[in-house]
Every structure is written in C-alpha cells, then in structure tokens.
Amino acid sequence: MSTPISAPVPPGGPRSAVRRRATQQHQQNVANQRPNSTRAAGAGGSSSTMLKLYTDEAAGLIVDPMVVMVLSIGFILSVVALHIIAKVTNKLIGN
C-alpha cells in the first residue's frame, strides 16, 4: 500500500491572508491606543483630555468652586496671621 504524497502548500493562500489581516488590525489598535505626540497626549492646546478636566465626566473628587475659594483665602489669611504673630512676638521678646 503506497501513501499518497501531498503537494506542498503554496505560499500565500487563505491562511496568510487571515494572518495579514490580523496583523493589520493589531497595528491599528496599537496606533489608536498610543498618542503620536505630546499634544495628542494632552500636554498642550485644547485636546480632548484637556477638555475632559472641566466637564462632569472627569473622574475624581468634585469640589465646588466656592469651597476652593474659601479654603484658599483661609490659607492666605493664616499665613499672614502667622507672619504678624511672629513679628509681634519677636518685638515683645526683644532681640
């Protein structure tokens, strides 16, 4: 009984087309995930990530602007008060 000899598979064909298509899709996915420049990454200008910081979609702590204003003014007043207290105590102690 002789075994039939199969012809070698020619290069190309449907398997390499599928492989080529998968490689192209993978390259497109990688290109879409990684920004091409620092501007695209949000380092300057009005990119989508920069605009996302000022919308309700931004993740993180949401603080009312009035609360930020009150806390910053309170911090400034406390620094001024500490400077005044340091000057007064320095004059009273006498150096």
C-alpha positions in Angstrom: 0.0 0.0 0.0 1.5 3.3 -1.0 0.8 6.5 0.7 -0.2 9.4 -1.5 2.3 12.2 -1.4 0.6 15.5 -0.8 1.8 18.6 -2.7 3.4 21.3 -0.6 1.2 24.2 0.3 1.9 27.1 -2.0 2.9 30.4 -0.3 0.1 32.8 0.3 -3.4 31.4 0.3 -6.2 31.9 2.8 -4.2 31.3 5.9 -1.7 34.0 5.2 -4.5 36.4 4.3 -6.1 35.9 7.6 -2.7 36.3 9.4 -2.1 39.5 7.4 -5.5 40.9 8.3 -5.0 40.1 12.0 -1.6 41.8 11.9 -3.1 44.9 10.3 -5.9 45.1 12.9 -3.4 44.7 15.7 -1.2 47.5 14.3 -4.3 49.8 14.0 -5.3 49.0 17.6 -1.8 49.8 18.9 -1.7 53.1 16.9 -5.1 54.1 18.2 -4.1 53.5 21.9 -0.9 55.4 21.8 -0.8 59.1 21.1 1.6 60.2 18.4 2.7 63.4 20.0 2.7 65.2 23.4 0.0 67.5 22.1 -2.2 64.5 21.4 -1.4 63.2 24.9 -2.8 66.4 26.4 0.4 68.3 27.1 -0.9 71.5 25.4 -3.7 73.0 23.5 -7.3 72.0 23.6 -7.2 68.3 23.3 -10.0 66.0 24.4 -8.2 65.1 27.6 -7.7 68.7 28.5 -11.3 69.5 27.9 -12.4 66.4 29.9 -10.9 68.0 33.1 -13.5 70.7 33.1 -16.6 68.6 32.5 -18.8 66.4 34.7 -17.3 63.4 33.1 -13.9 63.8 34.8 -13.1 61.2 37.4 -12.0 62.1 40.8 -13.0 64.5 43.6 -15.7 67.0 42.7 -15.4 70.3 44.7 -17.5 73.4 44.4 -15.5 76.4 43.2 -16.8 78.4 46.2 -15.3 75.9 48.6 -11.9 76.2 46.8 -12.1 80.0 47.0 -12.9 79.9 50.8 -10.1 77.4 51.5 -7.5 79.3 49.5 -8.4 82.7 51.1 -8.4 81.0 54.5 -4.9 79.6 53.8 -3.6 83.0 52.7 -5.1 84.7 55.8 -3.5 82.1 58.1 -0.1 82.7 56.6 -0.5 86.4 57.0 -1.6 85.9 60.6 1.4 83.7 61.4 3.7 86.4 60.0 2.1 89.1 62.1 2.3 86.9 65.2 6.0 86.1 64.5 6.7 89.9 64.2 4.8 90.8 67.4 6.5 88.0 69.5 9.9 89.0 68.1 9.3 92.6 69.2 8.0 91.6 72.7 10.8 89.2 73.4 13.3 91.8 72.2 16.1 90.6 70.2 
